[in-house]
Amino acid sequence: MSHKISGGCCCGEVTFAVEDDFKHFYFCHCEQCRKMTGSAHASNLFTSPDNIRWLSGEDVTQRYDHPHRSFAQVFCKICGSGLPYVSSSGKFLIVPAGSLNEEPSKTPDARIFCSEQTEWHKAGLEAPQVAKFPE
């Protein structure tokens, strides 16, 4: 039996709850996900489209739909944090893993669009690991 996981944006204005009942968990290296996250990949959990309860701040969210691909993003208009959204097809609720307040029980299934993975990310996987910001 799954349990509820809370989540939200960085400034705390937007909060939500989802059941920890995720079907897929992908690290996506496509160009759009890199641009939207400003990072090497997106970390997205997939669940049923009705698996969300907005607790606060839904009115300060903004949706962006890519004009040429089946790709979208929802973010907080105040702090810019990525937030859950229903896929363009309507088949999934896509939850950015970093928006959750605790670890989901689902572990990553795959790294997708690896043909678009950056060389600096590949090199970074071999970099030393440091527990905090280096002095």
C-alpha positions in Angstrom: 0.0 0.0 0.0 1.4 3.4 -1.0 1.4 6.5 1.2 1.2 10.2 0.5 4.3 12.2 -0.2 4.2 16.0 0.1 6.1 18.3 -2.2 6.4 21.9 -3.2 8.5 24.7 -4.6 11.6 26.4 -3.2 9.8 29.5 -1.9 7.1 27.4 -0.2 4.2 29.1 -1.9 3.1 26.0 -3.9 2.5 22.7 -2.0 1.0 19.5 -3.1 0.5 15.8 -2.1 0.8 12.7 -4.3 0.4 9.0 -3.6 3.8 7.2 -3.6 2.5 5.1 -6.5 4.9 5.9 -9.4 4.9 3.7 -12.5 8.2 5.0 -14.0 11.2 7.0 -12.9 13.5 8.4 -15.7 16.5 10.5 -15.9 16.0 12.4 -19.2 19.0 13.8 -21.0 17.1 15.4 -23.9 17.9 18.9 -24.9 14.5 20.3 -23.7 14.9 18.7 -20.2 18.4 20.1 -19.9 17.2 23.6 -20.9 14.2 23.4 -18.5 16.2 22.2 -15.5 19.4 24.1 -16.2 21.2 20.8 -15.4 22.5 17.6 -17.0 19.1 15.8 -16.9 15.6 15.9 -15.6 14.6 13.4 -12.9 10.9 12.7 -13.5 8.5 10.3 -11.9 5.4 9.2 -13.8 2.0 8.3 -12.2 -1.7 8.5 -13.0 -2.9 12.0 -14.0 -5.3 12.3 -11.1 -2.7 11.4 -8.5 -2.3 14.9 -7.1 -3.9 17.2 -4.5 -2.8 20.8 -4.7 -2.6 22.1 -1.1 -1.6 25.7 -1.8 -0.5 28.0 -4.5 -1.9 26.4 -7.6 -2.8 29.9 -8.7 0.9 30.9 -8.9 1.8 28.1 -11.2 2.5 28.6 -14.9 2.5 26.0 -17.7 4.8 26.1 -20.7 4.0 23.9 -23.7 6.8 23.4 -26.3 5.4 24.6 -29.7 7.0 21.7 -31.7 7.3 18.7 -29.4 5.1 16.9 -27.0 6.8 18.5 -24.1 5.6 20.7 -21.2 6.8 22.2 -17.9 5.0 23.7 -14.9 6.8 26.0 -12.6 6.2 28.4 -9.7 5.8 32.0 -11.0 7.5 33.3 -7.8 10.7 31.1 -7.5 10.8 29.2 -10.8 10.8 25.7 -9.3 9.7 22.9 -11.5 6.4 21.3 -10.4 4.1 18.4 -11.3 2.2 18.6 -14.6 -0.1 16.4 -16.7 1.7 15.3 -19.9 0.6 16.7 -23.2 -1.0 13.3 -24.0 -2.9 13.4 -20.8 -1.7 9.9 -19.9 0.6 10.7 -17.0 1.2 13.1 -14.1 4.9 13.9 -14.3 6.5 14.8 -11.0 10.0 16.3 -10.8 11.7 14.2 -8.2 13.4 17.2 -6.7 10.0 18.8 -5.9 9.2 16.0 -3.4 9.9 16.5 0.3 10.9 12.9 0.9 12.4 10.0 -1.1 9.9 8.1 -3.3 9.9 4.3 -3.0 10.5 4.0 -6.8 14.1 4.0 -7.9 15.2 5.1 -11.4 14.2 2.7 -14.2 16.4 4.2 -16.9 18.4 7.1 -18.3 16.7 8.1 -21.5 17.8 10.2 -24.5 21.4 9.3 -23.6 22.3 10.1 -27.3 21.8 13.7 -26.2 23.8 13.4 -23.0 26.5 16.1 -22.7 30.2 15.3 -22.5 30.7 17.5 -19.4 28.1 15.4 -17.6 29.8 12.1 -18.6 33.2 13.6 -17.3 31.5 14.9 -14.2 30.4 11.4 -13.2 34.1 10.7 -12.6 34.7 13.9 -10.5 35.6 13.6 -6.8 32.6 13.5 -4.4 32.5 16.2 -1.8 29.9 16.3 1.1 29.4 20.1 1.1 30.3 23.1 -0.9 34.1 23.1 -1.2 35.9 25.7 0.8 
